[in-house]
Amino acid sequence: IQVLVISDGTASHPNSRQYPAEKLRLLRQNETLSALSTLGIDSSAVTFLNLKDGAVPTPGKIEFEQAVADCQAYLKTFKPETIILPWRRDPHADHRASWRIIEKAVNNLAISPRILEYPIWSWEQAETDDIPKQQTVKPWRLDISRVSSQKQEAISHYRPQNTDIIDYDAQGFRLAPEA
């Protein structure tokens, strides 16, 4: 397993005095490493691309081609058989942009990995046309019941998204408990 984190996570709490951008970036990286460690994934398997959170580039922007090139170099190194990434029409702009970057990076390589997409915000914020439908994708489920407590422990490492650790940023991002 190799993990590529596309954005730096610094826009989740844009008005925090307690966690300015650089401190928040380090916090987000550390929480990712802690969560992955809970899942048995070593920090050496994680690469942070550090694209600006809230501004992951889209086609037509000059930064998009550089992001594609960086992802191509990454993919050439690991030659993945499977890539798991956010659903192509997820309501979050960075998730959509990340999908497009990886799509273009894969299309320009001599590899054909299996692509698995997962919805994140689709259940809460998507327009009807953005929700995955059986006629456009092949649904796939993985029974994780035997490791669901480990998954919950990993999720708990994302404290700014699950708690009030950053409590005075009215625009701060927080997952709903059911998510």
C-alpha positions as CSV (number, residue, x, y, z in Angstrom):
1,I,0.0,0.0,0.0
2,Q,1.2,3.5,-0.9
3,V,-0.7,6.6,0.0
4,L,-0.6,9.9,-1.9
5,V,-2.2,12.9,-0.2
6,I,-3.0,15.5,-2.8
7,S,-3.8,18.7,-0.8
8,D,-2.2,20.2,2.3
9,G,-5.4,20.5,4.3
10,T,-4.8,24.1,5.3
11,A,-8.2,25.4,4.2
12,S,-10.3,23.3,6.6
13,H,-10.2,26.1,9.3
14,P,-9.3,29.3,7.5
15,N,-9.8,31.7,10.3
16,S,-8.1,29.8,13.1
17,R,-5.6,31.8,15.1
18,Q,-4.7,28.7,17.1
19,Y,-3.8,26.8,13.9
20,P,-2.5,29.1,11.2
21,A,-1.9,27.5,7.8
22,E,1.6,26.1,8.4
23,K,0.7,24.7,11.9
24,L,-2.5,23.2,10.4
25,R,-0.6,21.6,7.6
26,L,1.7,19.8,10.1
27,L,-1.3,18.8,12.2
28,R,-3.1,17.4,9.1
29,Q,0.0,15.5,8.1
30,N,0.5,14.1,11.6
31,E,-3.1,13.0,11.9
32,T,-2.9,11.2,8.5
33,L,0.3,9.4,9.6
34,S,-1.3,8.4,12.9
35,A,-4.5,7.2,11.3
36,L,-2.5,5.1,8.8
37,S,-0.3,3.7,11.5
38,T,-3.5,2.5,13.2
39,L,-4.2,0.6,10.0
40,G,-0.7,-0.8,9.9
41,I,0.7,1.5,7.2
42,D,4.2,2.8,7.8
43,S,4.9,6.5,7.3
44,S,7.4,5.6,4.6
45,A,4.5,4.6,2.4
46,V,3.0,8.1,2.5
47,T,3.7,11.0,0.1
48,F,2.3,14.5,0.6
49,L,1.9,16.4,-2.6
50,N,1.0,19.5,-0.7
51,L,-1.2,21.2,-3.3
52,K,-3.1,24.2,-1.8
53,D,-6.2,23.0,0.0
54,G,-9.3,24.6,-1.5
55,A,-7.4,25.3,-4.8
56,V,-6.3,21.9,-6.2
57,P,-5.8,22.8,-9.8
58,T,-8.3,21.9,-12.5
59,P,-7.7,21.5,-16.3
60,G,-6.9,24.7,-18.0
61,K,-4.8,26.0,-15.1
62,I,-1.1,25.9,-15.5
63,E,-0.6,24.3,-12.1
64,F,-2.8,21.4,-13.3
65,E,-0.2,20.1,-15.8
66,Q,2.5,20.2,-13.1
67,A,0.3,18.3,-10.7
68,V,-0.3,15.7,-13.4
69,A,3.4,15.4,-14.0
70,D,4.1,15.0,-10.3
71,C,1.4,12.3,-10.1
72,Q,2.8,10.6,-13.2
73,A,6.2,10.4,-11.6
74,Y,4.7,9.0,-8.4
75,L,2.7,6.4,-10.4
76,K,5.7,5.4,-12.5
77,T,7.6,4.7,-9.3
78,F,5.0,2.4,-7.7
79,K,3.2,1.0,-10.8
80,P,0.0,0.4,-8.8
81,E,-2.4,-2.4,-9.8
82,T,-5.3,-0.5,-8.0
83,I,-5.9,3.1,-7.3
84,I,-8.5,4.2,-4.8
85,L,-9.6,7.9,-5.0
86,P,-12.6,10.1,-4.4
87,W,-15.7,9.8,-6.6
88,R,-15.3,11.8,-9.8
89,R,-18.4,13.9,-9.1
90,D,-17.9,14.4,-5.4
91,P,-19.3,17.8,-4.4
92,H,-15.9,18.9,-2.9
93,A,-14.0,20.8,-5.6
94,D,-10.6,19.4,-4.4
95,H,-11.9,15.8,-4.6
96,R,-13.1,16.4,-8.2
97,A,-9.8,18.1,-9.2
98,S,-7.8,15.2,-7.6
99,W,-9.8,12.7,-9.6
100,R,-9.1,14.6,-12.8
101,I,-5.4,14.9,-12.0
102,I,-5.1,11.2,-11.4
103,E,-7.3,10.3,-14.4
104,K,-5.0,12.3,-16.7
105,A,-1.8,11.0,-15.1
106,V,-3.0,7.4,-15.6
107,N,-4.1,8.0,-19.2
108,N,-0.7,9.2,-20.1
109,L,1.1,6.2,-18.6
110,A,1.6,2.6,-19.9
111,I,-0.2,1.1,-16.9
112,S,-3.9,0.2,-16.6
113,P,-4.6,0.1,-12.9
114,R,-8.1,-0.8,-11.5
115,I,-9.7,2.4,-10.4
116,L,-12.0,2.3,-7.4
117,E,-13.9,5.5,-6.4
118,Y,-15.5,6.3,-3.1
119,P,-18.1,9.0,-2.4
120,I,-17.3,11.3,0.5
121,W,-19.7,14.3,0.4
122,S,-22.2,12.8,-2.1
123,W,-24.7,11.7,0.6
124,E,-24.8,15.1,2.2
125,Q,-24.2,17.7,-0.4
126,A,-24.4,16.3,-3.9
127,E,-26.8,17.3,-6.6
128,T,-29.0,14.4,-7.8
129,D,-26.9,14.0,-11.0
130,D,-23.7,13.7,-9.0
131,I,-24.7,10.7,-6.9
132,P,-23.2,7.4,-8.3
133,K,-25.8,5.4,-10.2
134,Q,-25.6,1.7,-11.2
135,Q,-26.0,2.5,-14.9
136,T,-22.8,4.6,-14.9
137,V,-20.6,2.7,-12.4
138,K,-20.3,-0.8,-11.1
139,P,-21.1,-0.7,-7.4
140,W,-18.7,-2.6,-5.2
141,R,-18.8,-3.2,-1.5
142,L,-16.2,-4.5,0.9
143,D,-17.2,-6.1,4.1
144,I,-15.1,-4.4,6.8
145,S,-17.2,-5.6,9.8
146,R,-14.2,-7.4,11.3
147,V,-12.1,-4.3,11.2
148,S,-14.7,-1.6,11.8
149,S,-13.4,-0.7,15.2
150,Q,-9.9,-0.3,13.8
151,K,-11.5,2.0,11.1
152,Q,-13.2,4.1,13.8
153,E,-9.9,4.4,15.7
154,A,-8.2,5.6,12.5
155,I,-10.9,8.2,11.9
156,S,-10.6,9.4,15.5
157,H,-7.1,10.7,14.7
158,Y,-8.6,13.4,12.5
159,R,-9.4,15.6,15.5
160,P,-10.1,18.9,13.7
161,Q,-12.7,17.2,11.6
162,N,-14.3,15.2,14.5
163,T,-14.0,17.5,17.6
164,D,-14.0,21.1,18.7
165,I,-10.2,21.2,19.0
166,I,-10.4,24.3,16.8
167,D,-13.4,25.8,18.4
168,Y,-13.5,29.5,17.3
169,D,-13.5,29.2,13.5
170,A,-17.1,29.5,12.4
171,Q,-16.1,28.5,8.9
172,G,-14.2,25.5,10.1
173,F,-14.9,22.1,8.5
174,R,-16.3,19.3,10.6
175,L,-17.7,15.9,9.7
176,A,-21.2,15.0,10.8
177,P,-21.0,12.2,13.4
178,E,-22.8,9.8,11.1
179,A,-20.1,10.4,8.4
